[in-house]
C-alpha cells in the first residue's frame, strides 16, 4: 500500500485576532454593541460585525 502525500497546511490565523501587551492578552477588534467575544471582520474599507451588522468605515 502506497503512502498518502501530505498536503502543505496553512498555519492557523486565529492568533492574528489577539495581541500581547505587558504579559496580558488583548483582543484586537471587538464589536461595541455585542460586547466581548464578538469580533469585527476586517475588510479593505471597513470593519463589520457578523452578528448585528454594525460597521465602521476606514478613512
Rosetta blueprint (number, residue, H / E / L):
1 X L
2 X L
3 X L
4 X L
5 X L
6 X L
7 X L
8 X L
9 X L
10 X L
11 X L
12 X L
13 X L
14 X H
15 X H
16 X H
17 X H
18 X E
19 X E
20 X E
21 X E
22 X L
23 X L
24 X E
25 X E
26 X E
27 X E
28 X L
29 X L
30 X E
31 X L
32 X L
33 X L
34 X L
35 X L
36 X L
37 X L
38 X L
39 X E
40 X E
41 X E
42 X E
43 X L
44 X L
45 X L
46 X E
47 X E
48 X E
49 X E
50 X L
51 X L
52 X L
53 X L
54 X L
55 X E
56 X E
57 X E
58 X L
59 X L
